Amino acid sequence: MGVCRIIPLGGLGEVGKNMTVFEADDSIVIVDAGLAFPRDEHLGVDLILPDFSYLVERASMIRGVVLTHGHEDHVGGLPYLMREVHIPVVAATRLTLGLVKSKLDEHGLLREADLREVAPGDEPFHLGPFTIEFVRMAHSIPDAAAIVLDTPGGLVVHTGDYKLDHTPVDGQRTDVGRLASIGNRGVDLLLGDSTNAERAGFTESERVVGEAFRQIFPQRKGKILVASFASNVHRMQQAVDVGVDCGRKVAFVGRSMRKNSNIARNLGYMDVQDDMILRPNELAELPRNEQLILCTGSQGEPLSAMTRIAYNDHQAVSVEAGDTVIISAKPIPGNELRVHDAINRLAKSGAEVLHEDNAPVHVSGHGRAEELRTILGLLRPRAVMPVHGEFRMLAAHAQLAREGGIPEGRILLAENGSVVELSHEHGARIVDHVPAGMTFVDGLGVGDVKDVALRDRRRLAEDGVLIVVATLAAANGSGGLTAPPELIARGFGDAADELLAELREEAGRVLTQLLGDDITEIKLLQEHLHEALGGVVYDRTGRRPMILPVLVEV
């Protein structure tokens, strides 16, 4: 009797780090390997990955990774996964593979896997016991696909991210005919994108944004900046087309914007004449009404082009009165404050800032409730497992499935680490749970930042740090203090001077007393200092700073 185990390792109960494991007959195929960006409480963390330990323990079973599309939350974790385990095959559409190649190249991993280009509509291919085919889906990046997996336990459709755009910029519509014929074959389990499940109606077409650009650009006299995701090739193309028609030249600003526009142009997904493109430092030679700048930073990321421009910290681009800034993206949950800060700074410099709330300059790449209903109707799955979204989004998708006539027992509200078993005999059900936490990437280290380190960073952020440096004479001499202890404090505010004088006295008293009692073990001295100074600081300020005693023997 055939069984397939489906284990989401990321993307459920959260937005980001999407990753799902399909396991049957001692073989594993992984759909997507994404990352998430840190929230404010993850101090100093650069990226967040799924916990790969389940895969590391079963590395010999892995037959390949299949990617739905090229967004970071679906492909960004791949290089880190490939450092941990050997991936024999990476299968993806042309643009997705182009973006992935450049990523793997940066990590020195290009030759580690067989990179296989698959087009939607190609003949199905095999990885272990799985037969896999791609179906074209419209999304906010070209070349997105749903993945159909014929498994020993039944037929599974993983939608990836999608919307039903009837007038996409490149004419590549979601292939509803193909989805209907797959529905006729009998779908045992649907894993469906839930990002916009709570929102009624339909998501508007990407062309709406192009139309808005056509209304906005011709009336503007200053320079125009458009901030969007660097992967949104259609958005960039529409901005360029309108800008060029209005007599403007284009500069791509921000590392990922430059990189992605080059990849998209080389692969034929974007069409911009070479003589229309300027380097950012060449902009100064043009009048302001002939400049169009496409930049990264629509999420207010601290080091991104848009944030640096807003805070007047960019070497080539600045904004002044009369300029127009268009923020062509919606803040990811958790980023709203940073985006608002950037908008305020831009407005302060005199620029007009247009964003989703005051102009139709952004549409989502994810289908709303009616589109999710349409997909449920086309595929008519026996069971549904909402994926990709915070829990409230998954719950809203489950409700749509209920209304669509799917019995309660066949709607699976899973979470990261849930083990779903699919078989012809029992259908789909949650049977187990495996560890599926998060792994922090900090600088070059992966997974070395534990909760303890974050707790320390939080304490430093909240209560400050106090460093005590004392020099002791070597024990075979007099064994006493050679000079009064030095104190360094950070994060104590105005009252620091009086407090430090008191703490210096206390440290001297404690050390003199201990050394007088012939206690010279460094660890013990540090412990006593820590306790005595911590008590004084808490009495005076109510804080518990991190106290680091440093004792040097000379």
Stockholm file with secondary structure:
# STOCKHOLM 1.0

chainA/1-554         MGVCRIIPLGGLGEVGKNMTVFEADDSIVIVDAGLAFPRDEHLGVDLILPDFSYLVERASMIRGVVLTHGHEDHVGGLPYLMREVHIPVVAATRLTLGLVKSKLDEHGLLREADLREVAPGDEPFHLGPFTIEFVRMAHSIPDAAAIVLDTPGGLVVHTGDYKLDHTPVDGQRTDVGRLASIGNRGVDLLLGDSTNAERAGFTESERVVGEAFRQIFPQRKGKILVASFASNVHRMQQAVDVGVDCGRKVAFVGRSMRKNSNIARNLGYMDVQDDMILRPNELAELPRNEQLILCTGSQGEPLSAMTRIAYNDHQAVSVEAGDTVIISAKPIPGNELRVHDAINRLAKSGAEVLHEDNAPVHVSGHGRAEELRTILGLLRPRAVMPVHGEFRMLAAHAQLAREGGIPEGRILLAENGSVVELSHEHGARIVDHVPAGMTFVDGLGVGDVKDVALRDRRRLAEDGVLIVVATLAAANGSGGLTAPPELIARGFGDAADELLAELREEAGRVLTQLLGDDITEIKLLQEHLHEALGGVVYDRTGRRPMILPVLVEV
#=GR chainA/1-554 SS CCEEEEEEEESBSBSSCCEEEEEETTEEEEECCCCBCCCTTSTTCCEEEECCHHHHTTGGGEEEEECSCCCHHHHTTHHHHHHHSCCSEEEECHHHHHHHHHHHHHTTCGGGSEEEECCTTSCCEEETTEEEEEEEEBCSSTTEEEEEEEETTEEEEECCSCBCCSSCTTSCCCCHHHHHHHHHHCCSEEEEECTBTTSCSCCCCTHHHHHHHHHHGGGCCSCEEEECCTTCHHHHHHHHHHHHHTTCEEEEESHHHHHHHHHHHHTTSCCCCGGGEECGGGGGGSCGGGEEEEESCTTCCTTSHHHHHHTTCCSSCCCCTTCEEEECSCCCTTCHHHHHHHHHHHHHTTCEEECTTTSSCCCCSSCBHHHHHHHHHHHCCSSEEEESBCHHHHHHHHHHHHHTTCCGGGBCCCCTTEEEEEETTTEEEEEEECCCCEEEEETTEESCCCHHHHHHHHHHHHHCEEEEEEEECCTTTTCSBSSCCEEEEESCGGGHHHHHHHHHHHHHHHHHHHHHTTCCCHHHHHHHHHHHHHHHHHHHHSCCCEEEEEEEEC
#=GC SS_cons         CCEEEEEEEESBSBSSCCEEEEEETTEEEEECCCCBCCCTTSTTCCEEEECCHHHHTTGGGEEEEECSCCCHHHHTTHHHHHHHSCCSEEEECHHHHHHHHHHHHHTTCGGGSEEEECCTTSCCEEETTEEEEEEEEBCSSTTEEEEEEEETTEEEEECCSCBCCSSCTTSCCCCHHHHHHHHHHCCSEEEEECTBTTSCSCCCCTHHHHHHHHHHGGGCCSCEEEECCTTCHHHHHHHHHHHHHTTCEEEEESHHHHHHHHHHHHTTSCCCCGGGEECGGGGGGSCGGGEEEEESCTTCCTTSHHHHHHTTCCSSCCCCTTCEEEECSCCCTTCHHHHHHHHHHHHHTTCEEECTTTSSCCCCSSCBHHHHHHHHHHHCCSSEEEESBCHHHHHHHHHHHHHTTCCGGGBCCCCTTEEEEEETTTEEEEEEECCCCEEEEETTEESCCCHHHHHHHHHHHHHCEEEEEEEECCTTTTCSBSSCCEEEEESCGGGHHHHHHHHHHHHHHHHHHHHHTTCCCHHHHHHHHHHHHHHHHHHHHSCCCEEEEEEEEC
//
